[in-house]
Amino acid sequence: MNVELNKKVEETKMSELVVHLPEWIVRDLKTMERNTDRGVDELIKTSLMMFIATHNDYLGVNRNSK
């Protein structure tokens, strides 16, 4: 139970990360934000979570097997 609680705390704690992206990606994200009820932060978070879920081998471990 303690492990699950810690995992949920980790998932909700936010951190700032500065990245440099091509202009077209920034423009498209702003367009997506205007056309949905989701902010750019949420759009990026969702896309990165999907990327990590399908490329967890980059982490050197299979997180899905834990």
LUMMARVO-607166 format. One record per residue: chain; x negated, y, z negated of N, C-alpha, C, O, CB in turn; residue in three letters. Coordinates in steps of 0.1 Angstrom, whole numbers, padded with zeros to 4 digits. Atoms other than C-alpha are relative to their C-alpha. Glycine has a CB too. Layout:
<pts>
<pt ch="A" n_u="X" n_v="Y" n_w="Z" ca_u="X" ca_v="Y" ca_w="Z" c_u="X" c_v="Y" c_w="Z" o_u="X" o_v="Y" o_w="Z" cb_u="X" cb_v="Y" cb_w="Z" aa="ALA"/>
...
</pts>
This chain:
<pts>
<pt ch="A" n_u="-0008" n_v="-0012" n_w="0000" ca_u="0000" ca_v="0000" ca_w="0000" c_u="-0009" c_v="0013" c_w="0000" o_u="-0005" o_v="0022" o_w="0007" cb_u="0009" cb_v="0000" cb_w="-0012" aa="MET"/>
<pt ch="A" n_u="0009" n_v="-0012" n_w="0001" ca_u="-0028" ca_v="0024" ca_w="-0008" c_u="-0007" c_v="0003" c_w="0014" o_u="-0008" o_v="0014" o_w="0017" cb_u="-0011" cb_v="-0002" cb_w="-0010" aa="ASN"/>
<pt ch="A" n_u="0006" n_v="-0002" n_w="-0013" ca_u="-0044" ca_v="0018" ca_w="0026" c_u="0010" c_v="0007" c_w="0009" o_u="0006" o_v="0016" o_w="0017" cb_u="-0005" cb_v="-0014" cb_w="0006" aa="VAL"/>
<pt ch="A" n_u="-0010" n_v="-0006" n_w="-0009" ca_u="-0012" ca_v="0026" ca_w="0044" c_u="0002" c_v="0015" c_w="-0004" o_u="0004" o_v="0023" o_w="0006" cb_u="0013" cb_v="-0008" cb_w="-0001" aa="GLU"/>
<pt ch="A" n_u="-0001" n_v="-0014" n_w="0004" ca_u="-0008" ca_v="0058" ca_w="0024" c_u="-0011" c_v="0008" c_w="0005" o_u="-0009" o_v="0019" o_w="0010" cb_u="0002" cb_v="0001" cb_w="-0016" aa="LEU"/>
<pt ch="A" n_u="0012" n_v="-0007" n_w="-0005" ca_u="-0043" ca_v="0069" ca_w="0032" c_u="0001" c_v="0002" c_w="0015" o_u="-0003" o_v="0013" o_w="0020" cb_u="-0013" cb_v="-0007" cb_w="-0004" aa="ASN"/>
<pt ch="A" n_u="-0001" n_v="-0001" n_w="-0015" ca_u="-0037" ca_v="0062" ca_w="0069" c_u="0010" c_v="0011" c_w="0004" o_u="0007" o_v="0019" o_w="0013" cb_u="0004" cb_v="-0014" cb_w="0006" aa="LYS"/>
<pt ch="A" n_u="-0010" n_v="-0010" n_w="-0003" ca_u="-0006" ca_v="0084" ca_w="0069" c_u="-0005" c_v="0014" c_w="-0003" o_u="-0002" o_v="0023" o_w="0004" cb_u="0013" cb_v="-0003" cb_w="-0008" aa="LYS"/>
<pt ch="A" n_u="0006" n_v="-0013" n_w="0003" ca_u="-0024" ca_v="0112" ca_w="0052" c_u="-0010" c_v="0004" c_w="0011" o_u="-0010" o_v="0016" o_w="0015" cb_u="-0007" cb_v="0000" cb_w="-0014" aa="VAL"/>
<pt ch="A" n_u="0010" n_v="-0003" n_w="-0011" ca_u="-0052" ca_v="0110" ca_w="0078" c_u="0007" c_v="0004" c_w="0012" o_u="0002" o_v="0013" o_w="0020" cb_u="-0009" cb_v="-0012" cb_w="0002" aa="GLU"/>
<pt ch="A" n_u="-0007" n_v="-0003" n_w="-0012" ca_u="-0027" ca_v="0110" ca_w="0106" c_u="0007" c_v="0014" c_w="0000" o_u="0009" o_v="0020" o_w="0010" cb_u="0011" cb_v="-0010" cb_w="0003" aa="GLU"/>
<pt ch="A" n_u="-0007" n_v="-0013" n_w="0001" ca_u="-0010" ca_v="0142" ca_w="0093" c_u="-0010" c_v="0012" c_w="-0002" o_u="-0006" o_v="0023" o_w="0000" cb_u="0010" cb_v="0000" cb_w="-0011" aa="THR"/>
<pt ch="A" n_u="0010" n_v="-0011" n_w="0002" ca_u="-0042" ca_v="0162" ca_w="0084" c_u="-0005" c_v="0005" c_w="0013" o_u="-0009" o_v="-0003" o_w="0022" cb_u="-0011" cb_v="-0005" cb_w="-0009" aa="LYS"/>
<pt ch="A" n_u="0004" n_v="-0006" n_w="-0013" ca_u="-0050" ca_v="0186" ca_w="0112" c_u="-0014" c_v="0006" c_w="-0001" o_u="-0018" o_v="0011" o_w="-0012" cb_u="0010" cb_v="0011" cb_w="0004" aa="MET"/>
<pt ch="A" n_u="0013" n_v="-0006" n_w="-0002" ca_u="-0084" ca_v="0198" ca_w="0124" c_u="0000" c_v="0008" c_w="0012" o_u="0007" o_v="0005" o_w="0022" cb_u="-0011" cb_v="-0011" cb_w="-0001" aa="SER"/>
<pt ch="A" n_u="0001" n_v="-0008" n_w="-0012" ca_u="-0094" ca_v="0224" ca_w="0149" c_u="-0012" c_v="-0006" c_w="0008" o_u="-0022" o_v="-0009" o_w="0003" cb_u="-0002" cb_v="0015" cb_w="-0003" aa="GLU"/>
<pt ch="A" n_u="0010" n_v="0004" n_w="-0010" ca_u="-0114" ca_v="0214" ca_w="0180" c_u="0000" c_v="0009" c_w="0012" o_u="0011" o_v="0011" o_w="0018" cb_u="0002" cb_v="-0015" cb_w="0004" aa="LEU"/>
<pt ch="A" n_u="0001" n_v="-0009" n_w="-0011" ca_u="-0126" ca_v="0238" ca_w="0206" c_u="-0005" c_v="-0008" c_w="0012" o_u="-0016" o_v="-0014" o_w="0011" cb_u="-0009" cb_v="0013" cb_w="-0003" aa="VAL"/>
<pt ch="A" n_u="0004" n_v="0007" n_w="-0012" ca_u="-0128" ca_v="0224" ca_w="0241" c_u="0000" c_v="0009" c_w="0012" o_u="0007" o_v="0019" o_w="0012" cb_u="0008" cb_v="-0013" cb_w="0003" aa="VAL"/>
<pt ch="A" n_u="0000" n_v="-0008" n_w="-0013" ca_u="-0136" ca_v="0238" ca_w="0276" c_u="0006" c_v="-0009" c_w="0011" o_u="0001" o_v="-0020" o_w="0013" cb_u="-0014" cb_v="0005" cb_w="0003" aa="HIS"/>
<pt ch="A" n_u="-0007" n_v="0007" n_w="-0010" ca_u="-0112" ca_v="0227" ca_w="0303" c_u="0000" c_v="0007" c_w="0013" o_u="0000" o_v="0020" o_w="0013" cb_u="0014" cb_v="-0004" cb_w="-0005" aa="LEU"/>
<pt ch="A" n_u="-0002" n_v="-0007" n_w="-0013" ca_u="-0108" ca_v="0234" ca_w="0340" c_u="0012" c_v="0009" c_w="-0001" o_u="0022" o_v="0005" o_w="-0007" cb_u="0000" cb_v="-0010" cb_w="0012" aa="PRO"/>
<pt ch="A" n_u="-0011" n_v="-0010" n_w="0000" ca_u="-0085" ca_v="0264" ca_w="0346" c_u="0013" c_v="-0007" c_w="0004" o_u="0024" o_v="-0004" o_w="-0002" cb_u="-0003" cb_v="0011" cb_w="0009" aa="GLU"/>
<pt ch="A" n_u="-0012" n_v="0006" n_w="-0004" ca_u="-0060" ca_v="0242" ca_w="0364" c_u="0007" c_v="-0009" c_w="-0011" o_u="0019" o_v="-0009" o_w="-0011" cb_u="-0002" cb_v="-0009" cb_w="0013" aa="TRP"/>
<pt ch="A" n_u="-0006" n_v="0008" n_w="0011" ca_u="-0055" ca_v="0219" ca_w="0334" c_u="0006" c_v="0010" c_w="-0010" o_u="0017" o_v="0007" o_w="-0015" cb_u="-0011" cb_v="-0008" cb_w="-0007" aa="ILE"/>
<pt ch="A" n_u="-0006" n_v="-0010" n_w="0009" ca_u="-0049" ca_v="0250" ca_w="0311" c_u="0012" c_v="0005" c_w="0006" o_u="0022" o_v="0006" o_w="-0001" cb_u="-0010" cb_v="0011" cb_w="-0003" aa="VAL"/>
<pt ch="A" n_u="-0012" n_v="-0005" n_w="-0006" ca_u="-0025" ca_v="0264" ca_w="0336" c_u="0012" c_v="-0010" c_w="0000" o_u="0023" o_v="-0007" o_w="-0003" cb_u="-0003" cb_v="0004" cb_w="0015" aa="ARG"/>
<pt ch="A" n_u="-0011" n_v="0010" n_w="0000" ca_u="-0006" ca_v="0231" ca_w="0339" c_u="0005" c_v="-0003" c_w="-0014" o_u="0017" o_v="-0005" o_w="-0015" cb_u="-0006" cb_v="-0013" cb_w="0006" aa="ASP"/>
<pt ch="A" n_u="-0004" n_v="0001" n_w="0014" ca_u="-0005" ca_v="0227" ca_w="0301" c_u="0010" c_v="0011" c_w="-0004" o_u="0020" o_v="0008" o_w="-0010" cb_u="-0011" cb_v="-0001" cb_w="-0009" aa="LEU"/>
<pt ch="A" n_u="-0008" n_v="-0011" n_w="0003" ca_u="0010" ca_v="0261" ca_w="0298" c_u="0014" c_v="-0001" c_w="0007" o_u="0024" o_v="0002" o_w="0002" cb_u="-0006" cb_v="0014" cb_w="0003" aa="LYS"/>
<pt ch="A" n_u="-0013" n_v="0002" n_w="-0007" ca_u="0036" ca_v="0253" ca_w="0325" c_u="0008" c_v="-0011" c_w="-0007" o_u="0020" o_v="-0010" o_w="-0008" cb_u="-0003" cb_v="-0004" cb_w="0015" aa="THR"/>
<pt ch="A" n_u="-0007" n_v="0011" n_w="0006" ca_u="0044" ca_v="0220" ca_w="0308" c_u="0007" c_v="0005" c_w="-0014" o_u="0018" o_v="0001" o_w="-0017" cb_u="-0009" cb_v="-0011" cb_w="-0003" aa="MET"/>
<pt ch="A" n_u="-0006" n_v="-0005" n_w="0012" ca_u="0049" ca_v="0239" ca_w="0275" c_u="0012" c_v="0008" c_w="0002" o_u="0022" o_v="0007" o_w="-0005" cb_u="-0011" cb_v="0009" cb_w="-0007" aa="GLU"/>
<pt ch="A" n_u="-0012" n_v="-0009" n_w="-0003" ca_u="0073" ca_v="0264" ca_w="0291" c_u="0012" c_v="-0009" c_w="0004" o_u="0023" o_v="-0005" o_w="0002" cb_u="-0003" cb_v="0010" cb_w="0011" aa="ARG"/>
<pt ch="A" n_u="-0011" n_v="0009" n_w="-0005" ca_u="0093" ca_v="0235" ca_w="0307" c_u="0005" c_v="-0010" c_w="-0010" o_u="0014" o_v="-0018" o_w="-0006" cb_u="-0005" cb_v="-0006" cb_w="0013" aa="ASN"/>
<pt ch="A" n_u="-0004" n_v="0010" n_w="0010" ca_u="0096" ca_v="0214" ca_w="0276" c_u="0002" c_v="0007" c_w="-0014" o_u="-0001" o_v="0019" o_w="-0015" cb_u="-0010" cb_v="-0012" cb_w="-0002" aa="THR"/>
<pt ch="A" n_u="-0001" n_v="-0005" n_w="0013" ca_u="0103" ca_v="0219" ca_w="0239" c_u="-0013" c_v="-0003" c_w="-0008" o_u="-0013" o_v="-0003" o_w="-0021" cb_u="0012" cb_v="-0005" cb_w="-0007" aa="ASP"/>
<pt ch="A" n_u="0012" n_v="0004" n_w="0007" ca_u="0067" ca_v="0208" ca_w="0231" c_u="-0011" c_v="0011" c_w="0002" o_u="-0013" o_v="0016" o_w="0013" cb_u="-0005" cb_v="-0014" cb_w="0005" aa="ARG"/>
<pt ch="A" n_u="0012" n_v="-0009" n_w="-0001" ca_u="0037" ca_v="0231" ca_w="0223" c_u="-0012" c_v="-0007" c_w="0007" o_u="-0012" o_v="-0019" o_w="0008" cb_u="-0003" cb_v="0005" cb_w="-0013" aa="GLY"/>
<pt ch="A" n_u="0012" n_v="0005" n_w="-0006" ca_u="0004" ca_v="0227" ca_w="0240" c_u="-0008" c_v="-0009" c_w="-0010" o_u="-0013" o_v="-0020" o_w="-0005" cb_u="-0010" cb_v="0012" cb_w="0004" aa="VAL"/>
<pt ch="A" n_u="0007" n_v="0009" n_w="0009" ca_u="-0011" ca_v="0212" ca_w="0208" c_u="0006" c_v="-0014" c_w="0000" o_u="-0001" o_v="-0024" o_w="0000" cb_u="0001" cb_v="0006" cb_w="-0014" aa="ASP"/>
<pt ch="A" n_u="-0007" n_v="0013" n_w="0000" ca_u="0016" ca_v="0185" ca_w="0208" c_u="-0003" c_v="-0008" c_w="0013" o_u="-0005" o_v="-0020" o_w="0013" cb_u="0015" cb_v="0002" cb_w="-0002" aa="GLU"/>
<pt ch="A" n_u="0003" n_v="0006" n_w="-0013" ca_u="0011" ca_v="0178" ca_w="0246" c_u="-0014" c_v="-0006" c_w="0000" o_u="-0016" o_v="-0017" o_w="0005" cb_u="0002" cb_v="0010" cb_w="0011" aa="LEU"/>
<pt ch="A" n_u="0013" n_v="0005" n_w="0000" ca_u="-0026" ca_v="0174" ca_w="0241" c_u="-0002" c_v="-0011" c_w="-0009" o_u="-0008" o_v="-0021" o_w="-0006" cb_u="-0010" cb_v="0012" cb_w="-0003" aa="ILE"/>
<pt ch="A" n_u="0001" n_v="0011" n_w="0010" ca_u="-0023" ca_v="0153" ca_w="0210" c_u="0006" c_v="-0013" c_w="0005" o_u="0000" o_v="-0023" o_w="0004" cb_u="0007" cb_v="0004" cb_w="-0013" aa="LYS"/>
<pt ch="A" n_u="-0006" n_v="0011" n_w="-0005" ca_u="0001" ca_v="0130" ca_w="0227" c_u="-0008" c_v="-0007" c_w="0011" o_u="-0010" o_v="-0019" o_w="0011" cb_u="0014" cb_v="0003" cb_w="0006" aa="THR"/>
<pt ch="A" n_u="0008" n_v="0005" n_w="-0011" ca_u="-0021" ca_v="0126" ca_w="0258" c_u="-0013" c_v="-0006" c_w="-0006" o_u="-0017" o_v="-0017" o_w="0000" cb_u="-0003" cb_v="0011" cb_w="0010" aa="SER"/>
<pt ch="A" n_u="0012" n_v="0006" n_w="0005" ca_u="-0052" ca_v="0120" ca_w="0237" c_u="0003" c_v="-0013" c_w="-0008" o_u="-0005" o_v="-0022" o_w="-0008" cb_u="-0007" cb_v="0010" cb_w="-0009" aa="LEU"/>
<pt ch="A" n_u="-0004" n_v="0012" n_w="0007" ca_u="-0034" ca_v="0094" ca_w="0215" c_u="0002" c_v="-0011" c_w="0010" o_u="-0002" o_v="-0023" o_w="0008" cb_u="0013" cb_v="0002" cb_w="-0008" aa="MET"/>
<pt ch="A" n_u="-0002" n_v="0010" n_w="-0010" ca_u="-0024" ca_v="0076" ca_w="0247" c_u="-0013" c_v="-0005" c_w="0006" o_u="-0015" o_v="-0017" o_w="0008" cb_u="0009" cb_v="0005" cb_w="0011" aa="MET"/>
<pt ch="A" n_u="0014" n_v="0003" n_w="-0005" ca_u="-0060" ca_v="0078" ca_w="0260" c_u="-0007" c_v="-0009" c_w="-0010" o_u="-0013" o_v="-0019" o_w="-0005" cb_u="-0007" cb_v="0012" cb_w="0003" aa="PHE"/>
<pt ch="A" n_u="0007" n_v="0008" n_w="0010" ca_u="-0074" ca_v="0064" ca_w="0228" c_u="0006" c_v="-0014" c_w="-0002" o_u="-0002" o_v="-0023" o_w="-0003" cb_u="0000" cb_v="0007" cb_w="-0014" aa="ILE"/>
<pt ch="A" n_u="-0006" n_v="0013" n_w="0001" ca_u="-0049" ca_v="0036" ca_w="0226" c_u="-0003" c_v="-0009" c_w="0012" o_u="-0004" o_v="-0021" o_w="0010" cb_u="0016" cb_v="0002" cb_w="0000" aa="ALA"/>
<pt ch="A" n_u="0003" n_v="0009" n_w="-0012" ca_u="-0058" ca_v="0024" ca_w="0261" c_u="-0015" c_v="-0001" c_w="0002" o_u="-0019" o_v="-0009" o_w="0011" cb_u="0007" cb_v="0006" cb_w="0012" aa="THR"/>
<pt ch="A" n_u="0015" n_v="0000" n_w="-0002" ca_u="-0096" ca_v="0031" ca_w="0258" c_u="-0007" c_v="-0002" c_w="-0014" o_u="-0017" o_v="0004" o_w="-0016" cb_u="-0004" cb_v="0012" cb_w="0007" aa="HIS"/>
<pt ch="A" n_u="0006" n_v="0001" n_w="0013" ca_u="-0103" ca_v="0020" ca_w="0222" c_u="-0013" c_v="-0007" c_w="0001" o_u="-0020" o_v="-0007" o_w="-0009" cb_u="0010" cb_v="-0007" cb_w="-0009" aa="ASN"/>
<pt ch="A" n_u="0013" n_v="0006" n_w="-0001" ca_u="-0132" ca_v="0000" ca_w="0235" c_u="-0011" c_v="0011" c_w="0000" o_u="-0023" o_v="0008" o_w="-0003" cb_u="-0001" cb_v="-0008" cb_w="0014" aa="ASP"/>
<pt ch="A" n_u="0010" n_v="-0011" n_w="0001" ca_u="-0150" ca_v="0034" ca_w="0237" c_u="-0004" c_v="0002" c_w="-0015" o_u="-0015" o_v="0008" o_w="-0017" cb_u="0006" cb_v="0013" cb_w="0006" aa="TYR"/>
<pt ch="A" n_u="0003" n_v="-0001" n_w="0014" ca_u="-0149" ca_v="0033" ca_w="0199" c_u="-0009" c_v="-0011" c_w="-0005" o_u="-0014" o_v="-0010" o_w="-0016" cb_u="0013" cb_v="0001" cb_w="-0009" aa="LEU"/>
<pt ch="A" n_u="0008" n_v="0011" n_w="0004" ca_u="-0168" ca_v="0001" ca_w="0198" c_u="0007" c_v="-0011" c_w="-0008" o_u="0002" o_v="-0021" o_w="-0012" cb_u="-0012" cb_v="0005" cb_w="-0008" aa="GLY"/>
<pt ch="A" n_u="-0009" n_v="0009" n_w="0007" ca_u="-0139" ca_v="-0017" ca_w="0181" c_u="0013" c_v="-0001" c_w="0007" o_u="0017" o_v="0009" o_w="0014" cb_u="0001" cb_v="0003" cb_w="-0015" aa="VAL"/>
<pt ch="A" n_u="-0013" n_v="0001" n_w="-0005" ca_u="-0105" ca_v="-0029" ca_w="0190" c_u="0009" c_v="0003" c_w="-0011" o_u="0012" o_v="-0005" o_w="-0020" cb_u="0004" cb_v="-0014" cb_w="0006" aa="ASN"/>
<pt ch="A" n_u="-0008" n_v="-0005" n_w="0011" ca_u="-0083" ca_v="-0008" ca_w="0167" c_u="0014" c_v="-0008" c_w="-0001" o_u="0019" o_v="-0009" o_w="-0012" cb_u="0003" cb_v="0014" cb_w="0001" aa="ARG"/>
<pt ch="A" n_u="-0013" n_v="0007" n_w="-0001" ca_u="-0052" ca_v="-0028" ca_w="0178" c_u="0000" c_v="-0013" c_w="-0008" o_u="0010" o_v="-0018" o_w="-0012" cb_u="0005" cb_v="-0002" cb_w="0014" aa="ASN"/>
<pt ch="A" n_u="0001" n_v="0013" n_w="0006" ca_u="-0065" ca_v="-0060" ca_w="0162" c_u="-0002" c_v="0002" c_w="-0015" o_u="-0002" o_v="-0008" o_w="-0022" cb_u="-0012" cb_v="-0007" cb_w="0005" aa="SER"/>
<pt ch="A" n_u="0001" n_v="-0002" n_w="0015" ca_u="-0069" ca_v="-0044" ca_w="0127" c_u="0013" c_v="0001" c_w="-0007" o_u="0014" o_v="0002" o_w="-0019" cb_u="-0008" cb_v="0013" cb_w="-0003" aa="LYS"/>
</pts>
